[in-house]
Amino acid sequence: MNGKNMTSFESIFKVPNTAEAGLPDKVFVFARAGELGGLGSLADTVSLVEIEPGEMLPDACIAQAHIAVVEVDPADSRSIARLDALRRMRPHLPVIAALSQVDLNVTRLLLRKGIGDVVEMPFTVDDLLTAILEVEREIGAAAQQDVALAPVIAVQKCHGGAGATTIATHLGDAIAREMGEACRACIIDLDLQSGDVASYFDSSSRQTLLDLVEAGSRLDDELMQAVATEATSTSDIIAAPAEIQPIEELKLAGLQQVIAMARRRYDIVIFDMPGALTNWAMSVMLAADAVLLVGNDSISALRQVKRKLRLLQDMDYHPSRVAIALNNAASGLFKKVDRRGIEDALGHGISSMVASDPQLIEQAQTQGVLARRIQRKSRFMNDIEKLAGDLLDLVEGEQ
């Protein structure tokens, strides 16, 4: 994304290089025992299957494989036939052909059969790793092209008790509804020490964000689905851990994988950010399509909003992608807020003055639902829905 300082903070959304990512999971190498002898150092990360080139590949292994390296004997018709059977069973499985002698005519034949790459035997660890990682890069590039990634909004609290979590949880539902039928939001609670998104929905999921971050190569759609808890008909949540965690110890690479998967699975992703901006939290915020700063109209809160604005400015985050919501805005004849004066002091426009309705919010949180389930029309919900529309316009303009 444009306009970001990449010298101090790593982009959480960038594609990891091979050194960071390591070998992909579920790589199977099918070859004769004599050809596998030099691959013992890979036995912990790659499944080595001893099999003659004319034997049919085991269905159970093929069903699991993410990438298959298959020994091919061009002189054996059974060896060519099993490639055809493999393509019929798993037409989109990336396959690397292993040949004792690489021949141009044979290579062309294999390419016509949908083989992604060719590696020469006897295997060397370096050559095999290079071929596997090259195929994995191609898979990742194709996935990025084929799947439209959801935009991301980082909701950053600027003052204790500002109500950022209340706004984040309501925004997820409101933006998904604004986007249209069947659209769905994911709200990820990144506040490892005091996050309470789950408690807003009376959720008691045993699995949390840390289970996803620490899954590594085991992270898949099934695990994501198990951890993500349905909050409303239009939004899911990924909860912060129940126990307080050392905030600096979160693995950036693991979080990166979680975010990438969430962006593929959902239509909008919202981060409820921690108050303390560690290096990884700054990376998340700077990579977001929009940042929503949440405060209130007290002098101390406005001072913190201005500090966050200056920080984003120093990091070259474009001001047009920053929105400000002042929550719990006073109302009534004798409680008029000087909005223009606040904007002049901040040097930035205010996107929303969210009306104060503590009784409605408390009642909703007690029941573990959003405010609109208690009272469909209210000043609070009107403000939230207007803010949702403004933020959606903002992030769609960045796509």
BELMOCOR-V592508 format. One record per helix or strand of 3 or more residues. SS is the DSSP state (H for helix, E for strand). FROM is the first residue (numbers start at 1). LEN is the number of residues. If there is no record, write none. Layout:
BEGIN
SS_FROM_LEN / SS_FROM_LEN
END
This chain:
BEGIN
H_18_4 / E_27_5 / H_33_10 / E_47_4 / H_59_6 / E_67_5 / H_77_13 / E_94_6 / H_104_9 / E_117_4 / H_125_22 / E_151_7 / H_164_16 / E_185_5 / H_197_4 / H_209_5 / H_216_3 / H_221_7 / E_229_4 / E_235_4 / H_247_3 / H_252_14 / E_268_5 / H_279_9 / E_290_6 / H_299_16 / H_319_3 / E_322_8 / H_339_8 / E_352_4 / H_358_10 / H_371_4 / H_379_20
END
